């Protein structure tokens, strides 16, 4: 495995990098989850339908996917630090545009740019981690990233609900602007370059496209990439539909919705730490296989109880399991996909992230085509998880 001088990070330095990288990786959840409790009120202000309001979420997801293909490969040629700082500056400007958008079309456009900029933190946090570690240590570091990153989906809706008590949805985007400033300062002061010039890709755009093409032809990498992407699409279907399901169908307040959302986030964080432990005992492949079986089974149970119109407490149990399994699947799939990529880590990370957000951009509006319901949410999650299991089976047979 390729190593850099920074691969010897230990103790305080390792924790410091993990905190900053975890916060950068959390930009995706922050851009999507922080304003979730405000979606119904945003629709009321603009007199827009649920499907139209969800387009602002979809635009952000498309931006998060497209931005990965910009900042990931760019970091393989320019290093990690410069593209990261540029993405954070754009994030700040895009968040301000969201806050002062006069109508829904401008908000959707601003959300796309905000997502594209936020992708820089998401894709480069994985690439930097790959520069620093490999093997089990990479799984362990990904689990640590998910522990920190996992606080974002837990705290973001709660923060959004609290902010809505004192301000409107525009204030939430001002808060995202402040977060961008903090992350820009931390990245400037705490992160060093982890990809030295001698390990960067040279040869211009042609060579860059060739590196992406190389990854697309790797059956094992693409299978693992799609495994994680389809599971992520299930997560985004839940993220996009849950505010309407919990608040409009089950009549929960924004604060109560945030609590339900946080409970599922806790499950993901706990599962990520279990993944680090189990992968050392059983290996990433075995853990990933078991987690996918449990995820599909839980999603099927969720689909059945939603079809029977069960009360919310009964729905919450299988929903908790389906979301928790993401904490097991994510670190293991990321490690297996990334560990053999070396100097292509930025491009590999970009394809993983792009696939996840692009599929998420498709799955999210599907839950609201005929009116968002618990059943439509559960059906989208189940289909995504079945496709994830199919993608992994494709890799497993190849092995």
C-alpha positions, 0 to 999 in steps of 0.5 A, a space after each residue: 500500500 502507498 503511504 505518506 509521511 502523515 500515515 503515522 498519525 497517532 494520539 492527539 493528531 489522529 483525533 484532531 484529523 478525525 474531528 476535522 475530517 468527520 465535520 467535513 464528511 458531515 457537510 452532506 447530512 448538514 446540507 440536507 438534514 438541517 432544514 428538513 423540519 422547515 420543508 412544510 413551512 417552506 412550501 407554505 411560504 412559496 405556495 408550492 406542492 410537496 413534490 416541488 419543495 422536495 426538488 430543493 432537496 433533490 437539487 442538493 443531492 444532485 449537486 452533492 453527486 456532481 461535485 464529487 466528480 469535480 473535487 475528487 479527480 481534481 484532488 488527484 492532480 492538485 492535492 487535497 488541500 487546495 480543492 477543499 478550501 475552494 469548495 468551502 468558499 463556494 459553500 459559504 456563498 451558496 448558503 448565503 444565496 439560499 438564505 436570500 432566495 426570493 422564490 423557489 426556482 432560485 432556491 433550487 438553483 442555489 441548493 444545487 450549488 450548495 450541494 456541489 460545494 458541500 461535496 468537496 468536504 465529503 469526497 476529500 475526507 474519504 480521500 485524505 483518510 485513504 492517504 493516511 491509512 489502509 486495511 483494518 486501520 482504514 476501516 477503524 478510521 472510517 468508523 471513527 469518521 462515521 461516529 463524528 459524522 453520525 452526529 450530523 444527522 442526529 443533531 441537524 434536525 434537532 438544531 433545525 427544529 430549535 432554530 425554527 422556534 426563533 427564526 424562519 427557514 432562511 435563518 437555517 441557511 444563515 446558520 449553514 453559512 456560519 458552519 462553512 466559515 468555521 470549517 474553512 478556518 479549521 481546514 486552513 489551520 489544522 489540515 496539511 497536504 496528504 498527497 505529495 506532488 510525486 504521488 499525484 496524477 499528471 497528464 492533464 484532463 485526458 489522464 484524469 478521464 482515463 483514471 475514472 475509466 479505469 475504475 469503471 472497468 473494475 468489477 469489484 470496485 463498481 460492485 462495492 460502489 453500487 452496494 454503498 450507493 443503493 443503501 445510501 439511496 434508501 437513506 435519502 428516500 427516508 430523509 426526503 419523505 420522513 418530514 412529511 410522513 412524521 409531521 403531516 401524516 402522524 402529526 408530530 411537531 418539528 421537535 418531536 420529528 427531530 427526536 425520532 430522526 435523532 434516534 435512528 441516527 444514534 443507531 447508525 453511530 452505534 452500528 458503525 463502531 460495531 462494524 470496526 470491532 466485527 471487521 477485525 474479528 470476521 473481516 469486512 466481507 463477512 460483516 458486509 454480507 450479514 449486514 445486507 441480509 439484515 437490512 433487506 429483512 428489516 426493510 421488508 418488515 417495514 414495508 409490511 407494517 406500513 402497508 398495514 397502516 400500523 401505528 408509528 411506534 410499531 413502524 419505528 422499530 424496523 425503521 430503526 434497524 434499516 437505518 442502523 445497518 447503514 452504519 455497518 455497511 458504510 465503513 466495510 463497503 468503503 474500506 473494501 472499495 478504497 483500499 486498493 486504489 492508492 493514488 486514485 483515491 480521490 477519483 474512487 471516492 468521487 465515484 462512490 459519493 457521486 453514485 450515492 447522491 445521484 441515486 438518492 436524487 432519484 429515490 427521493 422524489 419517487 416517494 412523493 409522486 402520488 403523495 408522500 406516505 409511509 408506504 411509499 417511503 418504505 417501498 423505496 427503501 426496500 427496493 434500494 436495499 434489494 438492489 444493494 444486495 444484488 450489487 454485492 452478490 455480483 461482487 461476491 460471485 466474482 470473488 
